[in-house]
Amino acid sequence: MTASFSAEKRTEYLDRMANAHFDILIIGGGITGAGIALDAASRGLKTALVEMQDFAAGTSSRSTKLVHGGLRYLKQFEVKMVAEVGRERAVVYENGPHVTTPEPMLLPIYTAGTFGRFSTSIGLMVYDRLAGVKRSERRQMLNAGAVSDSEPLLRKDGLLGGGRYVEYRTDDARLTMEVMKEAVQRGVQAVNYVKAAAFLKENGVITGIQAVDQISGQSYDLQATKVINASGPWVDELRRIDGSRQGKTLQMTKGIHLVFDGTRFPLRQAVYFDTPDGRMVFAVPRDGKTYVGTTDTVFEDDPAHPLISEADRDYVIDAVNGMFPGVRIRAEDVESGWAGVRPLIHEEGKGPSEISRKDEVWVAPSGLITIAGGKLTGYRKMAEMVVDLAARQLEQETGRSVGPCITKKMPISGGHVGGSAGFDAYVERKIKDGVALGLDRSAAERLARVYGSNVDALYERMPDPRAKSELHGMPQELLLMLRYAIDEEMAVTPADFFVRRTGDLFFRIDEVRQYKAAVIQYMAERLDWPEEQAIQFANELDQLLLEASGKM
């Protein structure tokens, strides 16, 4: 069994990278960096990527988990952005239906609310046109009775009606991971927990980076013709190291989400609603839970470690109780939650919710290419723009011609399932395969839906269910996910696995508590951790459990 992207081979990959010269070296392993890596490699460019933390550890695992067109940006007249990212939703869905799911979204209209019936109808119609929404998913306007029937928990007082339109729910971290894996399959050399500590330069022009392995402490010189700074909240820090931090800069804002058990907040369908201060909040049912967010506040602390404050939590709870008065949510009902940082481009005089989510590219005198801002939904178009720029520069400097972007109809890893139309039939076939191997139906369905066309690689790792010792103290389904995460998704720590490879810390937090010791023991044996490292990683996971549950 080949391990093409294995945590066990990180050092081997780094040694190989240090002995190569790349056309493009990307700093940052979130969705933006992963998208750039895939685009560059698919055009035949020799590409490498380093990530200081884990892949998707920053903004790309801490979003609202929606591939959405940004309906609210119409209010800010961001017409071009709404049109572009709206159309990209369908592209992301077709290329990875296992990580993206259409989600009917209800927008209720109230007498004292932000939206009126006429303006909502017109707004949703414009949104459909701009985003190129297919006919079956276009907006419907509903009367008050139909809105209440659709979601009985909604406040009845002042309800005028509502609109229903379609967004796309995603697992942001797994989307990032699948894009990264497809890039690796196409030749990208990518390693997590490697920090870009300094730039290598000749005559003031960047020729690579000094990279430091955050696990071993070892330093490596990585050489490249073009270096792309796609580090999200850290782009200004890298520009400072380069000596090019001038002109526009970042303004970071924080958003938080809270998770409730579905029995405590039994939401029937996703709702997008306004709060008394005019902000918009999503409430989304997912896997037997309901999650709600987001807030939008200025953030000036460590972007690697944003936390949910009491004020953040109370804001979301008040928003829930204001719109769904019958549920009477309290702080102790919060099962889990996450905080994330948005690296936006500073605009003088604008509040956090008013700052544009558009992306920009800056080129420094040293040659450093920086991509800043942007949205999860638009990652592929952002990558196309950046690689187009790098390709033009390479052609001017070396005479080498690079072809156009080809990612629009390119399935990502796990997405080779016959497109969205073929996905459900594919899942049914793979459920039967899993059951034949000894899995129960619900476990087989979860694996098929999460991993798509990669599910056979998990099935190949099946232990004998009759031999309890081979299960290492955990359910078969979890062990398959863990083995695959180590072998093929470079999961280095328990947090990598429970937070970003599975999302269990947010949506199955009790299972994390139940099986964390077994997972840590298995990973320690597989990855040959010294005892102090196992303790360090266990403490890190315990801290994340406390933070997620708000019990610090």
N, C-alpha and C positions, 0 to 999 in steps of 0.2 A: 504494500500500500504506500504510494508516494505521498510525501508531505510537502506540498508546494508552498505553503505559507504557515510554517510551523513555529510555535513558540520555542520549541527545542532547538531550532536552528538560527535563532536571532544573531548570535555571534558569528556564525558562519556567513550569514547574509551580509553583515557589516564588514567582515574581512573582504568579501567579494566586492562590495561597493567601494572600499578604499583602494582597490586595485583596478579601478575602472575609470573611464572618463565619460560623462553623460552630456547629452545635448541639453537636457532640462533637469534641474534639481528643484523639487518643491519642498518648501518648509510649511508644514501644517497638514495634519491628517484628519481634518473635518470633511464635511461634504464638499466644500469648495476645492480643497486640495485633492481629494479623491477624484472629483470630476475632471480636474485639470490633468491628473495623471492618466486617467482613462482616455481622454481626448488625445493627449500627446502620444501615448503609446499606440493608439489605433491609427495614427498617421505615420507610424514608423520611426518616431523619435525615441532615442535611447533615454529612458526616464527613470529617475529615482525620487523617493519621497522619505522624509523623516518627520516624526511627530514626537514632541517633547513629552506628552502624556500618552494615554492610550488613544487609538483611533476613535474619533467622535466623542472624546471625553469632555470637550468644551460645549459650545453652543449646539453642536450637532447631535447631542443626546438629551438636550434640555429645552427643546422647543415645545410648541403646542401639539406637536405630532400630527400636523395636518399639511398635506401638499395642497395649499389653497391659493386662490387667485387674488386675495386681498381686496375683498369687497369694500372694506372701510376706506381704502386708499382712493376710491372714487370721490369721497368727501374732500380729499386734499387735491383733487384734480390731477392725480398721478395716472393719467389715462394710458400713457405709453407703457408704464410698468404693469398696470392691470392687464392690458392686452397681451403683453409678452408672457408674463408668468401664468396668466390664465390659460393660454394655449399650451404652455409647458406641462400643466397638470396631466393632460391626456397622454403626453409623450412619456412622462414618468410612469404613469399607470400601465401603459402598454409594454414598456420595457421591463417592468418589475411588478406584475400583478400580485405576487406573493408578499410584497411589502407595502402595497398601496391598495386601498379599498374605497369604492364610492360610498359616501356617507350623506344621506339626505339631511339637510340642515334647516331647522325651523327658525325664522326670524319673527318673533311676535311684535305686534304693534299696539302701543298703549296711548291713551289720551294725552298723557304728559311726557311721552317718550321722545327720543331723539328722532325717530322715523315716523313720518305720516304715511297713510295708505297710498296716496298718489305718488309721493316721492319714492317710496319703497318699490312700487310697481315699476316706475320708470327706471329707477336705479338698477333693479335686478334685470330688467330688459336690456339696458345698456351693457351691463355686466355680461349677460349671455352673448351679446353681439361681439363685444370686445374680446372675450375669452374663447370665442368659437365653440361654445357649448353645444354638444350634439342634441338633437331634437328631444330625445327621451329624457334628458336631464335638465331641460329648461325650466325656468321658474313657474311656480303655480301660486296664485293669490288665493288665500283662504279667508272665510268669514270667521267670526269669533267662535262659533260652535265647532267648526272643523278644526280650529287650532286647539281648542280644549279637548276634543276627542283624540287628537294626535298626541297631545302631551297633557294629561289630566293634572299633573303637578303644578302647572303654570298658574300664576296669580290670575284670578278672574276679574278682579276690580279694575275697571278702565280698559279692559281688553277690547280692541276694535277689530282684530283680525291678524293676519300675518302673511308672510311669504315663505315658500319652501323652495330651496335650490340645492344643488349638489356640491359638496366639497369632497376631498379625498383624504381619508385617514391613513396615516403611515406610522411605522416604527422608525423614527428618524435615525437612531443608531444603527439599526439593521440595514436600512437603506444605504447609509454611508459604508457599512461593511461590505455589502454586496457590490457596490460600485468599486470599492478598493480591490476586492477579490477579482473582479472582472479585469481591472487594470493589471493586477499581478499575473493573471492568466495570459495577458497580452504582452508580458515582458517587463513590467515595472518592477523595480526592486524597492520595497517599502519596509520600513522598520519603525515600530513604536518605541517609546521611552528613549528617544535620542534627541538631545537638545542641540540646536544651532547656537553655539556659544560665541562664535566670531566669524567674520568673513575673511576668506583668502582673497588677496588682491595683487594685481600686477599693474603698475602705472595708474593706480586709482580705479582700475576696473575689476569688478568681482570675477573671480575664477573658480569659486567654490566656497565651502564652509568648513570650519572646524567643528566637528560634531562630537558630543560627549554622551556616551551610553549612561543613562541614569540608573541602570541596574548595577553595572560593573565599575563605573567610573572611568572606563577606558576612553581615550580620545582618538578620533579618526579624522584624517583630512579627506574630504570628498570633493572631487573636481567636476566642474560642469561649465559649459559655455554660457548657459542662461540659468539664473537663480530666480525663482518665483516665491515671493512672500505671501503665503495664503494662510497666515497664522491667526486670523480672526482677531480676538481681543488683544493679541500680542503684536499686531502689525506695526504699531507705533514704536514699540520697544525695539524691534528689529531695525526699523528706520533710524532710530537713535544710535544703535550700534554701528550702522552704516554711515552715520553722519548726514543723513538726508531727511531728518524729521523736520520738515518745514511746510508752509502752506496749510492745506487742510489736514485735520487730525480727527481722531476718533472721539465720539461721545458714547460711553457705554451706559446702557440701561439694563435694569434687572426685571425679569418676569418670573413669577412663581406659579406653580400648579399644585392643587391638592387632590388626593385620591380618597374616595369613600367606597365602602362596600355597597354593592348593588341592592342588598337587602335594606340598607340604611337610607340610601338615596336611589330609589328604583326608577331611574330615568328611562323612558321608553325610546326616546330618540334624541339626537343631538340638537342643541338649542344655542343660538347666537343671540345674546341679549345685551341691552345697554344698562348701565349702572347709573345711580343718581348723579354722579359727577361727569356723565357723558362718555365714559369709556365703554368699550365693548368687551364682552367676556364669552368664552365658549364653555358649555357643559356637554361632555361627550361620554356616552356609554361605551365601555370596552371590556371584553372578557370578564363579565360579571362584576365590574367596577364602574364607577362614574368618576371622571376627573374634570376639574374645573380650573380655568385660568384664562387670561394671565393678568398680572399686574404690570405696571410700567413706571419704574422709578429710576432716577439717576443713580448710577453705581460708580463708586470710586475706590473700592477695595480690591483685594486680590481676585482677578478674574478666574483663577484656578479653583477658587473655593467660595462661590456665592452661597449664602445661607438664607433660609426662610425666617424672617423676623416675625415677632408676634403681631406687629402691625400689618405685615403682608398677609398672614394667616387670617386675621380678623377682617381684613378688607374682602377677601374671597368668601369667607363665611357669611358676612353681611350681605354680599351680592347674591349668594345662593338663597338666603332666607328672605331677601326682598323679592326675588322673582319666583321662588318656590316656597311660599310661606308655610305650607303644611308639613314640610320635612323637619323643620326646627333643628337644623344642624348645630352641633356644639363642637368646641375645640377637640374634645375627647373622641369625636367620631372620625377624625382624620386618621386614616390608616397609614398613608405615606404621602410623599410629595417631593417636588424637586424645584430647584432654583436655577435659572440660566441667565447668561449675560448676552445681550445683543450688541455687537460692535458696529454702531452706526456712525455715519459721517457727521461731525459737528456742524450745526447750523445755528448761528447767533440768534438769540432771542426766542428760540423755539423750545417748548416743553418736550418731555420724553415721548409722548404719544404723537407729537406733531412732526418729529424728525423723519425725513424721508427714509424709506428702506431701500432706496436705489443703490446700485453698486457703482464703483468707480475704479479705474486703473491708473496708477501713477508709475512713472519711470524715473528713477534717480540718475544723477550723473554717473554713478558707479555701474549703472546697468541693471540694478536691482528692480525687478518688476513687482509691484505691490497691488493686490486686489483687496478692496475694502468694501464693507457694506453688503447689501444684497439679501436675498431670502432663500430659504431651503428649496422652494419650488423652482427657482430660476437657476439652480446650480449648473445645469448642462449648458445653458446659454452663456452663463458667466465663463465657464471653462472654454467654450468655443471662442469667445472674445479674447481671452488671455492667450490661448494657444495661437490664434490668428496673429496676434501682435508678436509673440515670440518667433513664429515661423517667418514673418516678414523680416524681422531683424536677422535671423539666421541666414535668410536668402541674401540680404544685403551684405552681410559680413563674410559669408563663406561661399556664396553662389549656389548653395544647396536648395533645391526646390522641395517644398513640403505641400502635400495635397490638402484638400478641404476637410472640414469636419464631417465625420460619418457616424456620429453617435445617435442621431435622431431616431433611427430605427434599429438600434443595437440593444438587444436584451442584456441586462446586467446579470451577474452571477445569480443563479437560481431562477432566472426569468425565462428560461427556455422551456416554456409550457404551452406554446401555441397561442401566445397573446392573452389578453383579458377574456376573449370569447372561449378559449380552450381551457382556462384555468380550473374551473369547477370539475370538469370531466377528468382532468389530470389528477386532481386531488382525490377523487373517488377511486381511480385506479391505484393510486399509491396507498390509500387507506387499506384496500384489499391486500396489497403486498405486505403492508406492515402487520396486519392481523394474521396473515399466513405465517409470518415469522415469529409470532407470539406476543405482539403488542395488543393492548386493548384498543378498541375503536377510537376512543377520545384521544389517546396518546398518539396514535397513528395520524389522526386528522390534524392535531396540533403541529406535529412535525412536518407534514406535507404542506400545510398552509404557511408555516414560518419559513421553511427552507426551499420550497418550490422544487425546481429540478435538481437541487443538491440533496434531496432527501435520500436518494439511493446511497450516497456516501455515508449517511448516518446508519442506514440499515446494514451496510457492510461491517459496521463496528459493533453489531449486536453480540452481547455476551450470551451465554447459555442461561436463560431465566431460571432453570432448575438449580443452578449452582449459585447459591446465595453469596458465596465468597467473591464471585466474579462481579457482583453488583456493587461492591465497595460501600455498602451501607446506604445506598440511595436507590430511588426507583429507576427502572431501566431507561425510561424516557429521558430523565435528567442525566444519566450517565452517558447516553448517546450524544446528547447536546454538549456535554463537557468534553468528551473525547474529540468530537469534531471541532470544538472551539479551540482546543490546544493544537490539534494537527493542522487545521486548515484556516483558522481565523486569528492566529497569533494572540491568543488569550494568555497573558503573562501572569496576571494576578486574579485572586477570587473576585475582586471588584470588577475587573474586565468582564468576567463571566456573568456575574449576577446583575450588573448594571447595564452593560452595553451589548453583550451577546444574547441576552435573554430578556432583559427588562423586568426580571423577577423582583428586583428590589422595589419597584414601583407598583407592580400589579399582582405579585404573589409574595408579599413580604413575609408571611408566616412560613412559607416553604423555605425561604432563605434562612430564617432562624432555625428551622428544623434540620436542614441539610448542610449548613455552612461548615460544620466540623468535618463531615465526610468529604466535601468538595476540597477543603484546604488540605486534608491528608492525602487525597489522591493527587492533587496538583504538586504537593511537596515531593512526593515520590517520583512522579513523572519528570518534573523539572529540576530535581536534585537540589532543593533548597537547603541551605544551612539552617539550623534551628532558629537562629535569630531572625532570618528572613521570613520564615514561616510565621513567627510571632508578629513581626512587623506587618505582614499582609493581613493576618487575622485581626490585628488591632485596627487597621485601616477599614476593614469591612465592618467591624463593630461600630466604629465611629460613623460610618455612612448609614448604618441601620438607625442609630440614634438620631442623626440629622434628618433622615427621611421621615421618621415617625414623630418628629418634633418633641423628642423626650431627652433633650440635652441637659 
